[in-house]
């Protein structure tokens, strides 16, 4: 499956680069050729030589689902991906679903999307996401609590000084304000200074 995903990403990259060049974008293919893992949209963004905006804005304008390029990447059905993760002994968790829905102006679909994923066997959702506001964190916390699902968190850190992304340890998880039970658990098990810094 990972080999298939890598090939899907290469095919997507080729189509996107062709479409970008038709919009007079200049591409440094040496950047794409040097990628060691799966080529991502971030790699494509970095390869554009004549973009007149930061990487974050370029990604949102040209590589999001609402972009004028209309190039889709072949993806695995959620049920297949979840089943494969379980067979490998892992837990299947959906990352930043609110961010994904927000980018496509589809926030009202959260109940339908989350219920569909749970029916497919999803084990949990990312609750604490770097760019989430307090209400979004609370929404995901309550969803997971009601269903007894795994809760995860992450900064979505993609490199130093990435515009639009927070740096490691700098995002607000709101645990001190909203989730005294979780805050207490974290402080009992991890370095208190780091936790206090993360929720400051």
C-alpha positions in Angstrom: 0.0 0.0 0.0 2.8 2.4 0.8 4.4 1.6 -2.6 1.1 2.3 -4.2 0.7 5.6 -2.3 4.2 6.6 -3.4 3.3 6.0 -7.1 0.0 7.8 -6.7 1.9 10.8 -5.3 4.3 10.8 -8.2 1.4 10.7 -10.7 -0.3 13.5 -8.9 2.9 15.6 -8.9 3.5 15.1 -12.6 -0.1 16.2 -13.4 0.0 19.2 -11.0 3.4 20.4 -12.3 2.1 20.2 -15.9 -1.0 22.3 -14.8 1.2 24.8 -12.9 3.5 25.3 -15.9 0.4 26.0 -18.0 -0.1 28.9 -15.6 3.4 30.2 -16.1 4.9 28.7 -13.0 8.6 27.8 -13.1 9.5 24.6 -11.4 12.8 23.4 -10.0 12.5 19.7 -10.7 15.7 18.9 -8.8 13.8 19.6 -5.5 11.2 17.0 -6.5 13.8 14.5 -7.7 15.6 14.7 -4.3 12.6 13.8 -2.2 13.4 10.6 -0.3 9.9 9.6 0.8 6.5 10.3 -0.7 6.3 13.6 -2.7 3.9 15.9 -0.9 2.1 19.1 -1.8 4.7 20.9 0.4 7.5 19.6 -1.8 5.7 20.9 -4.9 5.2 24.3 -3.2 8.9 24.5 -2.5 9.8 23.7 -6.1 8.0 26.7 -7.5 10.6 29.4 -8.3 8.4 32.4 -9.2 5.6 32.3 -6.7 4.7 35.8 -5.4 3.3 34.7 -2.1 4.5 32.6 0.9 4.3 28.8 0.8 1.2 28.6 3.0 -0.8 30.9 0.8 0.4 29.3 -2.4 -0.6 25.9 -1.1 -4.1 27.2 -0.2 -4.5 28.9 -3.6 -3.1 26.3 -6.0 -3.0 22.9 -4.2 -6.1 22.8 -2.0 -9.3 21.1 -3.1 -10.7 24.4 -4.2 -7.8 25.3 -6.5 -8.3 26.1 -10.1 -6.1 23.2 -11.2 -8.7 20.6 -10.5 -6.2 17.7 -10.2 -7.2 14.9 -7.9 -4.9 12.4 -6.2 -5.9 8.8 -6.1 -6.5 7.8 -2.4 -7.3 4.7 -0.5 -10.9 4.3 0.7 -11.0 5.0 4.4 -12.3 1.5 5.2 -9.4 -0.1 3.4 -6.8 2.2 5.1 -8.3 1.5 8.6 -8.5 -2.2 8.0 -4.8 -2.3 6.9 -3.7 -0.2 10.0 -5.6 -2.7 12.2 -4.0 -5.7 10.5 -0.6 -4.2 11.2 -1.5 -3.8 14.9 -2.0 -0.1 14.9 -4.8 2.4 15.9 -6.4 4.4 13.1 -6.7 8.0 14.0 -8.0 10.8 11.7 -5.9 14.0 11.8 -7.3 17.5 11.9 -10.7 16.7 10.3 -12.0 20.2 11.2 -9.1 21.9 9.3 -9.8 19.7 6.3 -13.5 20.4 6.3 -12.9 24.1 6.9 -10.6 24.4 3.9 -13.4 23.0 1.6 -16.2 25.1 3.3 -17.8 21.8 4.5 -17.9 22.2 8.3 -21.6 21.1 8.5 -20.5 17.7 7.3 -18.6 16.9 10.5 -21.4 14.7 12.0 -21.8 12.7 8.8 -18.0 12.4 8.1 -17.2 11.4 11.7 -20.0 8.9 12.0 -19.0 7.3 8.6 -15.4 7.0 9.7 -16.4 5.5 13.1 -18.6 2.9 11.3 -15.5 2.0 9.2 -13.7 1.2 12.4 -11.8 4.4 13.1 -10.3 4.4 16.6 -10.0 8.1 17.2 -9.5 11.7 16.1 -6.9 14.4 16.6 -8.4 16.7 19.3 -5.5 19.0 20.0 -4.4 20.6 16.7 -2.1 23.6 16.4 -4.4 26.0 14.6 -7.6 25.0 16.3 -9.4 27.5 18.4 -10.9 26.7 21.8 -14.3 25.8 20.4 -12.9 23.5 17.8 -10.8 21.7 20.4 -13.9 21.3 22.6 -16.0 20.0 19.7 -13.5 17.2 19.0 -13.0 16.5 22.7 -16.7 16.0 23.2 -17.1 13.9 20.0 -14.4 11.5 21.2 -15.6 11.5 24.7 -19.1 10.6 23.7 -17.9 7.7 21.5 -15.1 6.5 23.7 -12.5 7.2 21.1 -8.7 7.7 21.2 -7.7 11.4 21.4 -4.4 12.6 19.9 -2.7 16.0 19.5 0.1 17.5 17.4 1.5 20.7 16.2 1.5 19.8 12.5 5.1 21.1 12.5 6.5 21.1 8.9 9.8 22.8 9.4 11.3 26.0 11.0 9.6 29.3 10.2 6.9 27.9 8.0 4.3 30.7 7.6 0.9 29.6 8.7 2.2 26.8 10.9 3.1 27.0 14.5 6.5 25.9 15.8 7.1 22.9 18.0 5.7 23.4 21.5 4.1 26.8 20.7 0.5 25.9 20.2 -2.2 26.3 22.8 -4.0 23.0 23.7 -6.4 24.7 26.0 -6.0 21.8 28.5 -5.6 24.1 31.5 -8.8 26.0 30.7 -11.1 23.2 29.4 -9.8 19.9 30.5 -8.5 19.8 34.0 -8.6 16.0 34.0 -6.3 15.8 31.0 -4.0 18.6 32.2 -3.5 16.7 35.5 -2.7 13.4 33.7 -0.2 15.1 31.5 1.5 16.9 34.4 1.7 13.7 36.4 3.4 11.8 33.6 5.5 14.4 31.7 7.9 17.2 32.4 5.7 19.9 34.1 7.7 22.8 32.6 7.1 21.6 29.0 3.4 21.1 29.6 3.0 24.5 31.2 4.9 26.0 28.3 2.7 24.2 25.7 -0.5 25.4 27.3 0.6 28.9 28.1 
